[in-house]
Amino acid sequence: MPQLTWPESALFLVLLAGSIFGFWLRFRKVWHIVRQSKKDADFQLQPVGRRVADFFWEVMLQGKVISQRPLPGIAHALVFWGFCVFALITANHFAEGLRIGFLHRAGFFGTLYFDIAAVFAIAVAVSITGLAFRRFVIRPKWLGPLSPESGIIALLIFLLMATYLATFVEGWESSRWLWWAHTLTILIFLPLVPHTKHLHLLLSPLTIFLKRDTFSKIPPLAGDEDFGLDTGKDITELISLQAFTCVECGRCSQHCPATNTGKILNPKEIALGVRAYLNEFGPTSEEPLLGDQISGAHLSQEAVFQCTTCGSCEFQCPVGVQHLPMIIGLRRGAVNTGKWEDDYGTKLFLNLERNGNALGFSSSERDKFIQKQELPLFDGTQDYCLWLGCMGAYDPQGREIIASLVRVMRGLNASFGVLRKEKCTGDPARRLGNDLAFGQLAESNLETLRENKVKRIISICPHCVRTIGTDWAEYGQAPPIEHHSEFLARHLDQLPARTGEGEKIVYHDPCYLGRYRGVYDAPREVVAKFGTLTDPPRSRERSFCCGAGGGLAFLGEERGKRISVERAEELVATGASVVAAACPFCNTMFRDALAGVSATPPKLLDIAQIAAASFAPSDK
């Protein structure tokens, strides 16, 4: 290193103080907004072990960044790891400016560390160049409009690496101008960080560590005066932190079914809209969060109600932003305060209130179906309580799925019964933000389960499984529930083997079975036993939604292209003769979509129907 004069050290100290002050001016405002926001009533730091594991995987190993976008992910990871390595290099560089450097190239450790840092400097320089090329030349649409700040930051990072590597040139290791070039690059870079999306460099580790402990967790309302996210004063600390953490990478937009089919909704704009609101009004404002495009509001009410709650955005986010609690919180604020006016939504809520099911049928129709299928009533002695749900009890195709599952369960001699009375789990009300309707349905159903001494539940509907198993917990403990794919996979050895080659079957992953519950292999094992399994291009964690979730199955016609059509085109393109589903909502959405995209559409079957075909009609 060069030996700085005392005046040079004094100048460095002044410049360093100015750089830190410039950084703090903006960062203080951001941190003040986060700390001023409302407390998250349900937040618990425990279990710390899970948080540490997530932190290690997502932050230190950059696991999610790499796994979901391998090539740019590795480039981002190398930049991150390079910054970690350079933390000690930078600390030593600042110490050198004060004439107290502690890392020397003469010693063993110093030589080794400087050499390791040089390797990372090369990797960072190459990676940031590649990322800049992608951003400014390839320009994926998901990244959004070009921003000069991204180019400036990329240039500064490259210069940091270049000025460090230059010190390895013989005769330049003690170059004064090189030292100052590196120093000024750092001092310019530092105050820019909190003014740009690169603030995620500081916030994302904290955001990932503190994020809600369950995927797409809907936090409970805090008392009678909490109606959801209505105005700025309703924004919580976690939401504020996550809004400022958003790196604007567009991964959420790239996988959002609404964004991909011409809707207004863009999940990235939800996080950025909250951020813009906080910057303009602050977290104690009474200004409404939602508006329309004409009013110039930061957040669009129409966009918020276009979300299928598929969870792709939240699953893809590499910095811990949890979009669904924001979106459902905004829906709550609109519904619970009477600001959302929608004829279909009103009809749905009335059906749930008056008839106890989302389809609006009389409960006598359910009774007729039970009698026709000769389904036994649950009396407490059977192994399973078969939960019919709205689709299984009232939808014609849903009834066929129930009949097929019953045929399999009888063939396996698994004892089961259905409840005499059963209401909707409240899933559509929950996802649309009607807490009153959801709470009433949850409490009523929990009481019914207690009265009937139910110990174990099986359901054909992943939405019911999620709602009963997770969302009802606010109102009481429900018995364990499993999806029928898990039941079928567990009894796979007892199912009759297929004969012949079997048909080519493409399996569609339901969002609430896959991303929400993490069940991917069980339904595939069932399909593979009876046919030749194939996957569409977007499958497993990246599966594309059918368009029914979030209550949208009941809200009428969509803006833009139908989500179900987009997915049906992908399924048909595989050339499979059968489309296998594992959710009655997916089944009903694809019913018309497949016929609309192909003159000779593949057969649409639930995995229960595929399994049931192996049993003789007389099997009971």
C-alpha positions, 0 to 999 in steps of 0.5 A: 500500500502507499504510505499516505501523508497526514494531510491525505489521511485527514482528507480521506477521513473527511470524505469518508465521513461525508460518504457515511453521512450521505448514506445515513441521510437516506437509510435513516428515513427508510429505517424510521418508516419501518420502525414507525409502522404498526407492529406485527401482532402475530410475529414470533422469532421462534423457531430460530432454528428454521430461520437460521436454516433459511438464512444459510440457504437463501442468503449465504448459499444463495440457494433460491437465487441459483436454483430458479435462474441458474445462469444469472443466479450464479452471477448474482451469487458470485457478486454477493460472495465477492462482497462478503470476501471484500468486507475484510479487504475494504475494512483494511483499506479504510484502516490504511487510509488512517495509517493503521492497516492490519492486513499485509501482503508480506505475511502468510495469511495476508498473502493468502487472503489477498490472492483469494480476494483477487480470484473473487474480484475476477469472478465479480468483474466477469459476473457484473459485466454479464449482468449488465449485458443482460440488463442493457442489451438482452433486456428481459421484459421482466426487469422493467424499464432501463434505469441509469442507476443500475448502470452506474452501480454496475460500473462502480462495482466493476471499477472496485474490482478493477482497481483492486486487481490493478494492485497486482501489477508489478510496481502498482501495488503502492500506487497512490493514484490507484489507492485513491481511485479505489477509495473514491469508488467506494465513497461514491458507491456507499451513499448511492446504495440506500437511494436505489434498489441496491438497498436490498444488499443491506435489507434482504438478509434481515428480511429473509431472517424475519419473514413469516414462518409459513408460506403465504401466511395470512396474519390474524387481524389484531382486534376489532379495529383491524380491518386489513390494509386500508390506510398507511397506518395499517401497514406493518413493520414486516410489510414495510421492510419487505417493500423497501427490500424489493430488488425489482428483479421481476422474478415474481412478474415472470411467473405470475399468471395474471401478468402473463395473460394481460391483466393489470396485476404485476406482483412487483408493482404491489411491493413497489406501490407500497414502497412509493406510498410509504415514501410519499405519505408515511406509515401513519397516514390516513390516505387510502392505499387502494384506488384506480388508475384515474385517481393516480393511486400507488396501488390498483384495487382492480389489480389486487382482485386479479390475484389467483393466490397461486404463490408463484411470486412469493416462491420465486422471490430471492429477497424474502418479499411475501406478496400474498399477505400484502395482496390479501391484506389489501383485499381485506381492507377493501372488503371489510370496509365496504369499499369493494363493490363487485356483483359476483363477489356479493353473490358469492358471499351471500351464497356462503352465508345463506347456503353454506357453499360457494355454488349457492345450492341447497344442502338438500342437493348434497344429501341427494348425492350422498344417498345416490352414492350410498356414502356411509355417514361418519359415526366416529368408528371409521378411519377417515372422514371424507370431506366432500367440499363444495366441488365434491358435493355440488359440482358434477365433475367434482362428484365424479372425482368423489365417486372414484375415490370412494371406489378406490377406498372401498377396493382397499377396504379403507373405512370412511364416512361423510358428515351429515352436515358440512359447510364450505371451508371458507377458502374463497372468503378467506382469500378474497378478504371477507374475514367475517364470513370465513370466521363464521364458516370455520367456527361452524365446521370446527364445532361439527367436527368436534361433535362427530369426534373426527380424528382424521380427514381426507379431501380431494381439494387442496384448497380445503386441505390448506384452509382446514389444516392452516387457516382454521387454526385461528379459531381452533385445532382441526383434526389432521387432514391429507390430500387424496394423492397422499392417501393413494401414494401411500397405498400404491402397492395395493392398487391393481397393476396396469395392463399394457403400455398405458396412455401418455399422461401429462400431470398438472401441479395444482398450486395449493398442493404443490407450492403450498403443501410441497406435494409433488411426487405423490400424485406423479407416483400414482399417474406413473403406475397407470400410464406414461408420465410426462411433465409440461415445461412449467411444472412442480414449483414452477407450475402455471396456475389454472386461474381458479384460486383466490376466489377467482373461480366465482368472479366472472369473466377475466380481463385479457387472456384466460389463465386456464387457456394459457395453461391448457395450450401448454398441456395440449402441446405435450401431445399427451392423450390424458391430462391428469389433475389433482384438484377439482378447481383445476378440473373445472377450469380445464373442462372448457379450456381444453375443448377451446384450444384443441379440436381433439382435446385430451381426456381430463381426469383426476388421479382418483379417476385414473386409479379407480379405473384399475378396479372392477366396477363391482369392487366395493 
